[in-house]
Amino acid sequence: MSNAEKAKPKGRARYNLELPSSIDDRLEKLAEQHQLTKSEIVRTAIKFFAAYESLERDGYKVAATKVDAEGNTDTVRYELI
């Protein structure tokens, strides 16, 4: 077992990410808007992606629905990959 493996807290992993500045800027804006850390945004995105994959495996299509003041709906389906 390496020293890094011994030092790692159980149930946790540490990553270094190289992101284009445009993605990092967006990540910072999301974190600020939602009063979260950038790590929390990344964790939330991974949870969302896992839920998305699970729904797709079960035959669902992921979509967002908007309802305007008159009650009209507009649905947009979205594919991550």
N, C-alpha and C positions, 0 to 999 in steps of 0.2 A: 504494500500500500504506500502510495507516495505521500509526501508531507502535505501537499495540497488536499488530498483526500482525507487525511487525518484532521486537518484544520477546518474542513467544511462542516458547518452545523448540520445536524440530521434534518432531513426534510427540506433543505434549501440548496440552491445552486446559484452560482454567480456567473454572469455572462458579460463580456465586453462586446459591444456592437459597434460596427462601423456603419454609419448611416449618412446618406447624402444630406447636405445642409438643408435642403427643402423638406425632407422628412423630419429631421431634427427640429426644424422651425415649427412644423405642424404639430409634432409631439409636445413641444413646449407650450404652444397655444392651447392644445387640448387639456393639458395638465392645469394650466392657469384657469381656463374657463370652468373646469369641473372641480377645482381646488383639490387636485390629486398630485401625487408625484409622477414623474415620467415612468418610473417602474410600475406604479399602480395602473397607469394607462396601458402599458405593454401587457401586464397580467390580465387586465380586463379584455383586451383585444384577443388574447389567446383563449380565454374562456368563451368569448363570443364565437370565435372560429370553431372551437370544439363543439359548441351547441349547434352551429350552422351545419357542420359535417354530420352530426347525429340526426338532425332533422332531414337532411338530404338522403341519408341512408334509409330512413323510414318512408321515403317517397314524398316528402313535403318540399314545396318551393318556398324559399324565404322571400318575404315581401314587406314593404312598408305601405301603410294606407293613411292618406290624409283626408280629413273631413273638413269641408269649408263651413262657413256660417249658415248656409242654406241646407246643409246636410248632404251635399253631393260628395261622393268619395272618388278618390283617385288612387289607384294602387300601382306601385312600381315593384316589379320583381328584380331581384339582384342576385348575381352569381359572383362569388369571390374569385373563383378560378375558372 
